[in-house]
Amino acid sequence: MKIIMGSVVRGFTLKNALKAYLEKQGHEIIDVGCHQTDRFVKFTSIAERIAKALQEGAAPLAISCCGSGTGANICANKFKNISAVCCESELVARFARLVNDCNCLCLGESVVTPEMACRIADIFISTNFQDAKGTPQDILDFWKEARDEAMGRGINAETREIETL
């Protein structure tokens, strides 16, 4: 599967560890930056680059890494057709995909280890929306309606350079 990845400086190490793991699993990674750690990167610029790639259909899923995962999550959710989640556990990753159809996983380098990030990413990637056996159709319809309403809000991403300090 193609997966978009991005990070700011504080998530750079986690992104690279996760990228190597996912490539070894056979996934194709589209890395939108940052590509070095010598200058601080504005997380809004990385979030917009990830959102633009998702909106254009470059890949169905994205992973964004920063210090806590919070900034990446807040910024990503400003964009139309992006549903981001900040995950610290495999359970949250599973429900984010199963119930909410999230397409952007946000992880914090200060919060999760590379090993935990790999487990979370595996669950996020392998879980499908509404793949809940025995769930009544009215609940599945409700989840879909909520997803469509939430993802229909927001702005379209623009082509953006990485902003540094």
C-alpha positions as CSV (number, residue, x, y, z in Angstrom):
1,M,0.0,0.0,0.0
2,K,1.1,3.6,-0.6
3,I,1.3,5.6,2.5
4,I,2.1,9.3,2.9
5,M,4.5,10.2,5.7
6,G,5.7,13.5,7.1
7,S,7.2,14.9,10.3
8,V,8.7,18.0,11.9
9,V,12.1,17.9,13.5
10,R,10.8,16.5,16.8
11,G,9.2,13.5,15.0
12,F,12.0,12.9,12.4
13,T,13.6,10.0,14.2
14,L,10.2,8.3,14.8
15,K,9.2,8.9,11.2
16,N,12.4,7.3,9.8
17,A,12.1,4.3,12.1
18,L,8.5,3.8,11.1
19,K,9.3,4.4,7.4
20,A,12.0,1.7,7.4
21,Y,9.7,-0.8,9.1
22,L,6.8,-0.1,6.7
23,E,9.1,-0.3,3.6
24,K,10.3,-3.7,4.9
25,Q,6.7,-4.8,5.1
26,G,6.3,-3.9,1.4
27,H,4.6,-0.6,1.7
28,E,5.6,2.3,-0.6
29,I,6.2,5.5,1.3
30,I,5.7,9.0,0.0
31,D,7.8,11.2,2.3
32,V,6.7,14.8,2.1
33,G,9.3,16.0,4.6
34,C,11.0,17.1,6.7
35,H,14.2,15.6,5.3
36,Q,16.8,17.0,7.7
37,T,16.9,18.3,11.3
38,D,19.2,21.3,11.1
39,R,16.3,23.8,11.0
40,F,13.0,23.8,12.9
41,V,10.0,23.1,10.7
42,K,6.5,24.7,11.1
43,F,4.1,21.8,11.6
44,T,1.3,23.5,9.7
45,S,3.4,23.3,6.5
46,I,3.9,19.5,6.9
47,A,0.3,19.0,7.7
48,E,-0.8,20.9,4.6
49,R,1.7,18.9,2.5
50,I,0.2,15.6,3.9
51,A,-3.4,16.9,3.3
52,K,-2.6,17.9,-0.2
53,A,-1.2,14.5,-1.1
54,L,-4.3,12.8,0.5
55,Q,-6.7,15.1,-1.2
56,E,-5.0,14.4,-4.6
57,G,-5.3,10.6,-4.0
58,A,-1.5,10.0,-3.9
59,A,-2.3,7.4,-1.2
60,P,-5.3,6.3,0.9
61,L,-3.5,6.8,4.3
62,A,-1.0,9.1,5.9
63,I,1.2,9.1,9.0
64,S,2.4,12.4,10.6
65,C,4.9,12.5,13.4
66,C,5.7,15.3,15.8
67,G,6.7,15.6,19.5
68,S,3.3,14.6,20.9
69,G,1.1,13.9,17.9
70,T,-1.2,16.7,19.0
71,G,0.0,19.5,16.7
72,A,0.0,17.2,13.7
73,N,-3.5,16.1,14.6
74,I,-5.0,19.6,15.1
75,C,-3.5,20.9,11.8
76,A,-4.5,17.9,9.7
77,N,-8.1,18.0,10.8
78,K,-8.5,21.6,9.4
79,F,-8.4,20.2,5.8
80,K,-11.4,18.8,3.8
81,N,-11.5,15.0,3.5
82,I,-8.9,14.5,6.2
83,S,-9.8,12.7,9.4
84,A,-6.8,12.6,11.6
85,V,-6.3,10.8,15.0
86,C,-3.6,11.1,17.6
87,C,-2.9,7.5,18.8
88,E,-1.1,6.2,21.7
89,S,-2.5,2.7,21.7
90,E,-3.4,-0.1,19.3
91,L,-7.0,0.0,20.5
92,V,-7.4,3.7,19.6
93,A,-5.9,3.0,16.1
94,R,-8.3,0.2,15.6
95,F,-11.4,2.2,16.5
96,A,-10.2,5.2,14.6
97,R,-10.3,3.2,11.4
98,L,-13.2,0.9,12.2
99,V,-15.7,3.5,13.4
100,N,-14.4,6.8,12.2
101,D,-12.6,5.9,9.0
102,C,-9.6,8.1,9.9
103,N,-7.1,8.4,7.1
104,C,-4.2,10.2,8.9
105,L,-2.4,8.7,11.9
106,C,-0.6,11.2,14.1
107,L,2.1,9.9,16.4
108,G,4.3,11.6,19.1
109,E,8.0,10.8,19.3
110,S,7.9,11.8,23.0
111,V,4.9,9.6,23.7
112,V,5.3,6.3,21.8
113,T,8.4,4.2,21.2
114,P,9.3,3.2,17.7
115,E,8.2,-0.4,18.5
116,M,4.8,0.8,19.7
117,A,4.5,3.1,16.7
118,C,5.0,0.1,14.4
119,R,2.3,-1.9,16.2
120,I,-0.1,1.1,16.1
121,A,0.6,1.6,12.4
122,D,0.1,-2.1,11.6
123,I,-3.4,-1.9,13.2
124,F,-4.2,1.4,11.6
125,I,-3.2,0.1,8.1
126,S,-4.9,-3.3,8.4
127,T,-8.2,-2.2,9.9
128,N,-11.0,-1.3,7.5
129,F,-13.9,1.0,8.0
130,Q,-17.1,-0.7,9.2
131,D,-15.5,-4.1,9.3
132,A,-17.3,-4.9,12.5
133,K,-19.0,-8.3,12.3
134,G,-22.5,-8.4,13.7
135,T,-22.9,-4.6,13.9
136,P,-26.5,-3.6,12.9
137,Q,-26.9,-1.8,9.6
138,D,-28.5,1.3,11.2
139,I,-25.3,1.7,13.3
140,L,-23.1,1.3,10.3
141,D,-25.2,3.9,8.4
142,F,-24.9,6.2,11.4
143,W,-21.1,5.9,11.4
144,K,-20.9,6.5,7.7
145,E,-23.1,9.6,7.9
146,A,-21.0,11.0,10.8
147,R,-17.8,10.3,8.8
148,D,-19.1,12.0,5.7
149,E,-20.3,15.1,7.6
150,A,-17.0,15.5,9.4
151,M,-14.8,14.9,6.4
152,G,-16.9,17.3,4.2
153,R,-15.9,20.2,6.3
154,G,-12.6,22.1,6.2
155,I,-10.4,23.7,3.5
156,N,-8.6,22.4,0.4
157,A,-4.9,22.2,0.9
158,E,-2.6,24.3,-1.3
159,T,0.8,23.5,-2.6
160,R,3.1,24.6,0.1
161,E,6.8,24.7,0.7
162,I,8.2,23.5,4.0
163,E,8.5,26.5,6.3
164,T,11.6,26.5,8.6
165,L,13.0,28.8,11.3
